[in-house]
């Protein structure tokens, strides 16, 4: 009898880890259904999600959360000002741009 479980991606993880996280995953899925759209506001995954869904919304919060997930792992082409600024695309001459900060 093995003390690990092989995942679909080929990785092996200890059974103790599976036993630890399965109830948490089940709770999260059940609670998300019960909350009917308020789950991310009441139980945010991280500080950025908490910021995106708090208060009165100008933009659709589900679109903002989905866009955040799409950008995870997106790497800048250049980092400036000791890491305070990030450039993700080269400037296109003649195009107008907005500057923002998170």
C-alpha positions as CSV (number, residue, x, y, z in Angstrom):
1,X,0.0,0.0,0.0
2,X,1.4,3.4,-1.1
3,X,1.5,6.5,1.1
4,X,1.0,8.7,-2.0
5,X,-1.5,9.3,-4.7
6,X,-0.6,9.9,-8.3
7,X,-2.4,12.9,-9.8
8,X,-3.5,13.1,-13.5
9,X,-0.5,15.3,-14.2
10,X,1.8,12.5,-13.0
11,X,2.8,14.2,-9.7
12,X,2.6,12.2,-6.5
13,X,1.4,13.7,-3.3
14,X,1.1,12.3,0.2
15,X,-2.3,10.9,1.2
16,X,-2.1,13.0,4.3
17,X,-2.2,16.1,2.1
18,X,-5.3,14.9,0.3
19,X,-7.1,14.1,3.6
20,X,-6.2,17.6,4.8
21,X,-7.4,19.5,1.8
22,X,-10.5,17.5,0.6
23,X,-12.8,18.8,3.3
24,X,-11.7,22.3,2.7
25,X,-12.3,22.0,-1.1
26,X,-15.8,20.5,-0.4
27,X,-16.6,23.3,2.0
28,X,-15.5,25.9,-0.5
29,X,-17.6,24.4,-3.3
30,X,-20.7,24.0,-1.1
31,X,-20.4,27.5,0.3
32,X,-19.9,29.1,-3.1
33,X,-23.2,27.6,-4.2
34,X,-25.0,28.7,-1.0
35,X,-23.7,32.3,-1.3
36,X,-25.2,32.8,-4.8
37,X,-22.5,35.2,-6.0
38,X,-21.5,36.8,-2.7
39,X,-18.8,34.2,-2.0
40,X,-15.8,36.2,-3.4
41,X,-16.8,39.2,-1.3
42,X,-17.3,37.2,1.9
43,X,-14.3,34.8,1.5
44,X,-11.8,36.5,-0.9
45,X,-8.8,34.4,-2.0
46,X,-6.3,37.2,-1.6
47,X,-6.1,40.9,-1.0
48,X,-6.5,41.8,-4.7
49,X,-9.7,39.9,-4.9
50,X,-10.9,41.6,-1.7
51,X,-10.2,45.0,-3.2
52,X,-11.9,44.1,-6.5
53,X,-15.2,43.0,-5.0
54,X,-15.5,45.4,-2.0
55,X,-17.9,48.3,-1.9
56,X,-20.0,49.7,-4.7
57,X,-18.8,48.4,-8.1
58,X,-18.4,50.4,-11.3
59,X,-17.2,47.4,-13.2
60,X,-18.7,43.9,-13.1
61,X,-16.8,42.1,-10.3
62,X,-16.9,38.7,-12.1
63,X,-15.2,40.2,-15.2
64,X,-12.6,41.8,-13.0
65,X,-11.8,38.6,-11.1
66,X,-11.7,36.6,-14.4
67,X,-9.3,39.2,-15.9
68,X,-7.1,39.0,-12.8
69,X,-6.9,35.2,-13.2
70,X,-5.9,35.6,-16.9
71,X,-3.1,37.9,-15.9
72,X,-1.5,35.7,-13.2
73,X,1.9,34.8,-14.4
74,X,2.0,37.5,-17.1
75,X,5.6,38.7,-17.1
76,X,6.7,42.3,-17.8
77,X,9.2,42.9,-20.6
78,X,10.9,45.5,-18.4
79,X,10.9,46.4,-14.7
80,X,11.8,50.0,-13.8
81,X,12.2,52.2,-10.7
82,X,13.5,49.5,-8.5
83,X,10.5,47.2,-9.2
84,X,7.9,49.9,-8.7
85,X,7.1,50.1,-12.4
86,X,6.5,47.4,-14.9
87,X,6.3,47.6,-18.7
88,X,4.3,44.8,-20.3
89,X,4.2,46.0,-24.0
90,X,6.2,48.3,-26.2
91,X,4.8,51.7,-26.8
92,X,3.0,52.2,-30.1
93,X,3.7,55.7,-31.5
94,X,0.5,57.8,-31.9
95,X,-1.6,55.7,-29.5
96,X,-3.0,57.2,-26.3
97,X,-2.4,55.3,-23.0
98,X,-3.7,55.3,-19.5
99,X,-1.4,54.8,-16.5
100,X,-2.6,53.0,-13.5
101,X,-1.3,51.6,-10.2
102,X,-2.5,48.7,-8.1
